[in-house]
Amino acid sequence: MTESPPRPTDELLTSLYEGKRALHAEQRALPYSEKIRQLLELQKIHYEIMRSRGVELRPWEKPWDIEL
């Protein structure tokens, strides 16, 4: 019988949740132009991953060629 991994400590969980809250607060405070820039960058990354896996995307699923 295999042992399950030890559960994280309450201190670690609290620290992770606080970090997540801080990150979300920073993201909410960003201007819309930065949010759009990040979205387009993530779309490009996603597109390259899908291409490397051999997934054929439909034309409307491909990222737009936009530079901000």
N, C-alpha and C positions, 0 to 999 in steps of 0.2 A: 504494500500500500504506500503510495507517495504522499508526502506531506504537502499541504498547501503552503504557499509563501506567507511569511508573516504580514499581518495587517500594518498599514502605515500608522504612525503615532498621531495622536490628536494635534500635537504641535505642528507636525508636517502638514497635515490637512488644513489647519488654520492658516498656515503660511501660504499654501498654494491658493486657497480661496481669496486671501487678501491680495495676493499678486494678480490674480485674475480680475478682481474688482478694480484694481488700479489700472491695469491694462485697458479694460473696457472704458473706464473714465477718460483715459488719454485718447482712445479711438473716437469716443463721442465728441470730444472737443476739437477734433481735426476739422479744417474747412472742407467743404464739399469737393473742391478741386483736388485735394489730396486723397480723399476717399475714392474718387473716380480714378485717379492715377493708380492707386493700389489695386483697385478692382481690375483694371485693364492689365496690370502686370501679372496678377494671379491668373487671369484668363489665358495669357500667353504661356505661363508655366503649365497650366492644365492641358492646353493644346499640345504642347511638346510631349508631355507624358502620354497622352492618348495616341499621338503619332508614333511614338516609340513602341507602343504596345500593338500597333498595327490596326487601330480602330479607325475606320473610315467615317469621318464626320461629314454631316450634310453642310451645304454652304452657309446656312444661317447659324451653325454651331461654331464656325471658325471665328477667331478674334478679329476685330476690326483693325485696320492699319491706321491707327491714330497715334499721334505724338502730342503730348501735352507739355 
